[in-house]
Amino acid sequence: VQLQASGGGLVQPGASLRLSCAASGSIFSIDDMGWYRQAPGKQRELVADITKSSGTLYADSVKGRFTISRDNAKNTVYLQMNSLKPEDTAVYYCYASTRGLRLWGQGTQVTVSS
């Protein structure tokens, strides 16, 4: 099973980006999906999580600006990021939990700078 993340880039403050992460391979059932991020010199932190039934959880720092969603038919999770701030700059990692295991994507860089 592989997770492929995409959608990162360099944007100005206030702009938007949409990250995608698709799971492929022999997948029986995916439970939670979500995103972590890691900024230089900082610990990895949870950004957002979404359950199979679309219950959501967000870090306080992104509430009201980021929206997580998923397409179960495509085994894909999305992160819509609006009103981006320089402090959102980080490598974003997607994950998917299946059968008690957590699988990780390769990370995608998001840089917010003027």
ZAKOLTOR-111708 format. One record per residue: residue number from 1; residue in one letter; x, y, z of N, C-alpha, C in turn. Coordinates in Angstrom, 2 decimals, always signed. Layout:
// residues N
 seq type     n.X     n.Y     n.Z    ca.X    ca.Y    ca.Z     c.X     c.Y     c.Z
 NUM    A       X       Y       Z       X       Y       Z       X       Y       Z
...
// end
This chain:
// residues 114
 seq type     n.X     n.Y     n.Z    ca.X    ca.Y    ca.Z     c.X     c.Y     c.Z
   1    V   +0.86   -1.18   +0.00   +0.00   +0.00   +0.00   +0.90   +1.24   +0.00
   2    Q   +0.56   +2.19   -0.86   +1.32   +3.44   -0.93   +0.39   +4.63   -0.81
   3    L   +0.92   +5.71   -0.21   +0.21   +6.97   -0.15   +1.00   +7.99   -0.96
   4    Q   +0.33   +8.65   -1.89   +0.97   +9.63   -2.74   +0.35  +10.99   -2.49
   5    A   +1.15  +11.91   -1.94   +0.66  +13.25   -1.66   +1.06  +14.21   -2.76
   6    S   +0.23  +15.22   -2.97   +0.52  +16.23   -3.97   -0.18  +17.53   -3.60
   7    G   +0.23  +18.62   -4.29   -0.47  +19.89   -4.13   +0.29  +20.96   -3.37
   8    G   +1.46  +20.64   -2.85   +2.22  +21.66   -2.14   +2.79  +22.69   -3.09
   9    G   +3.40  +23.74   -2.52   +4.00  +24.76   -3.35   +4.36  +26.00   -2.56
  10    L   +4.75  +27.02   -3.30   +5.11  +28.31   -2.73   +4.00  +29.31   -3.02
  11    V   +3.45  +29.89   -1.96   +2.37  +30.86   -2.13   +2.61  +32.05   -1.21
  12    Q   +1.90  +33.13   -1.50   +1.97  +34.32   -0.67   +0.99  +34.22   +0.50
  13    P   +1.24  +34.96   +1.56   +0.28  +34.98   +2.68   -1.11  +35.37   +2.19
  14    G   -2.11  +34.67   +2.73   -3.49  +34.91   +2.34   -3.98  +34.04   +1.21
  15    A   -3.07  +33.35   +0.55   -3.45  +32.49   -0.58   -4.00  +31.15   -0.09
  16    S   -4.40  +30.33   -1.06   -4.97  +29.01   -0.77   -4.19  +27.93   -1.51
  17    L   -4.21  +26.75   -0.93   -3.66  +25.55   -1.55   -4.56  +24.37   -1.20
  18    R   -4.57  +23.38   -2.07   -5.31  +22.16   -1.79   -4.36  +20.97   -1.91
  19    L   -4.19  +20.26   -0.81   -3.37  +19.06   -0.81   -4.26  +17.84   -1.05
  20    S   -3.70  +16.86   -1.74   -4.38  +15.60   -1.97   -3.46  +14.46   -1.59
  21    C   -4.05  +13.36   -1.17   -3.27  +12.18   -0.83   -4.10  +10.96   -1.17
  22    A   -3.59  +10.17   -2.12   -4.31   +9.00   -2.58   -3.60   +7.73   -2.13
  23    A   -4.38   +6.81   -1.61   -3.85   +5.51   -1.20   -4.09   +4.51   -2.33
  24    S   -3.08   +3.71   -2.60   -3.20   +2.71   -3.67   -2.59   +1.40   -3.20
  25    G   -2.97   +0.34   -3.85   -2.45   -0.97   -3.48   -3.56   -1.84   -2.91
  26    S   -3.17   -2.87   -2.19   -4.14   -3.82   -1.62   -4.69   -3.25   -0.32
  27    I   -5.81   -2.57   -0.43   -6.41   -1.92   +0.71   -7.70   -2.61   +1.07
  28    F   -7.78   -3.10   +2.30   -9.02   -3.75   +2.72  -10.02   -2.70   +3.18
  29    S   -9.60   -1.87   +4.09  -10.48   -0.84   +4.62   -9.64   +0.23   +5.30
  30    I   -9.91   +1.48   +5.00   -9.19   +2.58   +5.61  -10.06   +3.22   +6.68
  31    D   -9.50   +3.39   +7.85  -10.21   +4.05   +8.94   -9.90   +5.55   +8.90
  32    D   -9.18   +6.06   +9.86   -8.85   +7.49   +9.86   -7.86   +7.84   +8.75
  33    M   -7.99   +9.03   +8.25   -7.00   +9.63   +7.34   -6.72  +11.05   +7.83
  34    G   -5.59  +11.58   +7.46   -5.32  +12.93   +7.92   -3.98  +13.45   +7.51
  35    W   -3.62  +14.56   +8.15   -2.38  +15.27   +7.82   -1.65  +15.71   +9.08
  36    Y   -0.36  +15.52   +9.07   +0.54  +16.12  +10.04   +1.42  +17.11   +9.27
  37    R   +2.09  +17.95  +10.00   +3.09  +18.82   +9.39   +4.29  +18.97  +10.30
  38    Q   +5.42  +19.26   +9.69   +6.64  +19.48  +10.46   +7.39  +20.67   +9.88
  39    A   +7.54  +21.68  +10.71   +8.30  +22.86  +10.32   +9.76  +22.68  +10.76
  40    P  +10.67  +23.39  +10.13  +12.09  +23.26  +10.50  +12.31  +23.53  +11.98
  41    G  +12.99  +22.61  +12.64  +13.32  +22.78  +14.04  +12.17  +22.53  +15.00
  42    K  +11.04  +22.07  +14.48   +9.88  +21.83  +15.33   +9.44  +20.37  +15.25
  43    Q   +8.65  +19.97  +16.23   +8.12  +18.61  +16.23   +6.97  +18.49  +15.22
  44    R   +6.78  +17.28  +14.75   +5.64  +17.03  +13.87   +4.37  +17.23  +14.66
  45    E   +3.38  +17.90  +14.06   +2.12  +18.15  +14.75   +0.94  +17.73  +13.88
  46    L   -0.12  +17.30  +14.54   -1.34  +16.94  +13.83   -2.01  +18.20  +13.33
  47    V   -2.38  +18.19  +12.07   -3.11  +19.32  +11.46   -4.60  +19.03  +11.44
  48    A   -4.97  +17.88  +10.90   -6.37  +17.52  +10.79   -6.52  +16.02  +10.60
  49    D   -7.64  +15.51  +11.08   -7.95  +14.08  +10.98   -9.41  +13.94  +10.56
  50    I   -9.69  +12.89   +9.78  -11.07  +12.63   +9.39  -11.32  +11.13   +9.48
  51    T  -12.43  +10.77  +10.13  -12.77   +9.37  +10.28  -13.47   +8.85   +9.03
  52    K  -13.70   +7.54   +9.02  -14.36   +6.92   +7.86  -15.77   +7.49   +7.66
  53    S  -16.40   +7.88   +8.76  -17.75   +8.45   +8.69  -17.72   +9.97   +8.62
  54    S  -16.52  +10.53   +8.34  -16.32  +11.96   +8.11  -16.40  +12.83   +9.34
  55    G  -16.17  +12.24  +10.52  -15.95  +13.07  +11.68  -14.59  +13.74  +11.58
  56    T  -14.48  +14.99  +12.00  -13.24  +15.73  +11.80  -12.65  +16.27  +13.09
  57    L  -11.34  +16.47  +13.05  -10.61  +17.03  +14.17   -9.55  +17.95  +13.58
  58    Y   -9.39  +19.14  +14.18   -8.43  +20.11  +13.68   -7.54  +20.63  +14.80
  59    A   -6.32  +20.98  +14.43   -5.47  +21.72  +15.35   -6.06  +23.12  +15.54
  60    D   -5.93  +23.66  +16.73   -6.49  +24.99  +17.00   -5.95  +26.04  +16.04
  61    S   -4.70  +25.87  +15.64   -4.05  +26.87  +14.80   -4.61  +26.94  +13.38
  62    V   -5.37  +25.92  +12.96   -5.89  +25.91  +11.59   -7.40  +25.94  +11.53
  63    K   -8.07  +25.89  +12.68   -9.54  +25.90  +12.69  -10.06  +27.17  +12.01
  64    G  -11.06  +26.96  +11.16  -11.65  +28.07  +10.44  -10.92  +28.43   +9.15
  65    R   -9.73  +27.88   +8.94   -8.96  +28.17   +7.73   -8.76  +26.93   +6.87
  66    F   -8.60  +25.78   +7.50   -8.35  +24.53   +6.78   -9.60  +23.66   +6.85
  67    T   -9.82  +22.89   +5.80  -10.92  +21.94   +5.76  -10.41  +20.60   +5.24
  68    I  -10.64  +19.55   +6.00  -10.26  +18.21   +5.57  -11.49  +17.49   +5.04
  69    S  -11.30  +16.71   +3.98  -12.38  +15.92   +3.42  -11.79  +14.65   +2.83
  70    R  -12.65  +13.70   +2.48  -12.16  +12.46   +1.90  -13.17  +11.91   +0.92
  71    D  -12.66  +11.12   -0.01  -13.47  +10.40   -0.98  -13.18   +8.93   -0.76
  72    N  -14.07   +8.23   -0.08  -13.81   +6.84   +0.26  -13.73   +5.95   -0.98
  73    A  -14.45   +6.29   -2.02  -14.41   +5.49   -3.24  -13.04   +5.56   -3.91
  74    K  -12.36   +6.68   -3.71  -11.04   +6.88   -4.31   -9.91   +6.70   -3.30
  75    N  -10.25   +6.38   -2.05   -9.23   +6.26   -0.99   -8.33   +7.49   -0.95
  76    T   -8.94   +8.63   -1.03   -8.20   +9.89   -1.11   -8.66  +10.86   -0.02
  77    V   -7.69  +11.56   +0.56   -7.98  +12.59   +1.55   -7.47  +13.93   +1.01
  78    Y   -8.20  +14.97   +1.31   -7.86  +16.31   +0.83   -7.70  +17.26   +2.01
  79    L   -6.90  +18.28   +1.81   -6.78  +19.34   +2.81   -6.84  +20.67   +2.06
  80    Q   -7.97  +21.35   +2.21   -8.12  +22.68   +1.62   -7.60  +23.69   +2.62
  81    M   -6.60  +24.45   +2.22   -5.95  +25.41   +3.12   -6.18  +26.82   +2.59
  82    N   -6.92  +27.60   +3.34   -7.20  +28.99   +2.97   -6.52  +29.95   +3.95
  83    S   -6.43  +31.19   +3.53   -5.84  +32.24   +4.39   -4.51  +31.78   +4.97
  84    L   -3.65  +31.27   +4.13   -2.38  +30.73   +4.60   -1.50  +31.80   +5.22
  85    K   -0.76  +31.39   +6.23   +0.12  +32.28   +6.98   +1.56  +31.76   +6.89
  86    P   +2.53  +32.62   +7.08   +3.92  +32.14   +7.06   +4.17  +31.00   +8.04
  87    E   +3.47  +31.01   +9.16   +3.65  +29.94  +10.15   +3.06  +28.61   +9.72
  88    D   +2.37  +28.58   +8.60   +1.90  +27.31   +8.04   +2.99  +26.63   +7.21
  89    T   +4.10  +27.30   +7.01   +5.20  +26.72   +6.25   +5.72  +25.46   +6.93
  90    A   +5.73  +24.37   +6.19   +6.14  +23.07   +6.75   +6.10  +22.03   +5.65
  91    V   +6.62  +20.86   +5.97   +6.38  +19.69   +5.14   +5.12  +19.01   +5.68
  92    Y   +4.18  +18.77   +4.80   +2.91  +18.16   +5.19   +2.92  +16.69   +4.82
  93    Y   +2.59  +15.86   +5.80   +2.58  +14.41   +5.61   +1.16  +13.89   +5.77
  94    C   +0.72  +13.11   +4.82   -0.59  +12.47   +4.96   -0.42  +11.09   +5.57
  95    Y   -1.49  +10.59   +6.15   -1.48   +9.24   +6.72   -2.84   +8.60   +6.52
  96    A   -2.82   +7.29   +6.63   -4.06   +6.51   +6.58   -3.90   +5.34   +7.53
  97    S   -4.93   +5.09   +8.31   -4.91   +3.99   +9.26   -5.75   +2.85   +8.73
  98    T   -5.17   +1.67   +8.71   -5.87   +0.49   +8.24   -5.43   -0.72   +9.04
  99    R   -6.40   -1.47   +9.55   -6.13   -2.69  +10.33   -5.12   -2.44  +11.43
 100    G   -5.25   -1.31  +12.12   -4.37   -1.02  +13.24   -3.01   -0.48  +12.86
 101    L   -2.74   -0.34  +11.58   -1.46   +0.19  +11.12   -1.64   +1.62  +10.61
 102    R   -0.62   +2.45  +10.77   -0.66   +3.79  +10.22   +0.36   +3.85   +9.08
 103    L   -0.13   +4.21   +7.92   +0.69   +4.34   +6.73   +0.94   +5.82   +6.45
 104    W   +2.12   +6.15   +5.93   +2.50   +7.54   +5.71   +2.84   +7.81   +4.25
 105    G   +2.48   +9.02   +3.82   +2.91   +9.50   +2.52   +4.29  +10.10   +2.61
 106    Q   +4.80  +10.55   +1.48   +6.18  +10.97   +1.40   +6.41  +12.42   +1.83
 107    G   +5.36  +13.18   +2.03   +5.51  +14.58   +2.42   +5.49  +15.51   +1.22
 108    T   +4.86  +16.65   +1.41   +4.84  +17.67   +0.37   +5.10  +19.03   +1.03
 109    Q   +5.98  +19.82   +0.41   +6.40  +21.08   +1.00   +5.38  +22.17   +0.72
 110    V   +5.02  +22.88   +1.78   +4.19  +24.08   +1.66   +5.00  +25.25   +2.22
 111    T   +5.19  +26.26   +1.40   +5.94  +27.44   +1.81   +5.06  +28.67   +1.60
 112    V   +4.88  +29.44   +2.67   +4.07  +30.64   +2.61   +5.00  +31.83   +2.89
 113    S   +5.22  +32.62   +1.86   +6.19  +33.71   +1.98   +5.88  +34.80   +0.97
 114    S   +6.13  +36.01   +1.37   +5.95  +37.14   +0.45   +7.27  +37.46   -0.25
// end
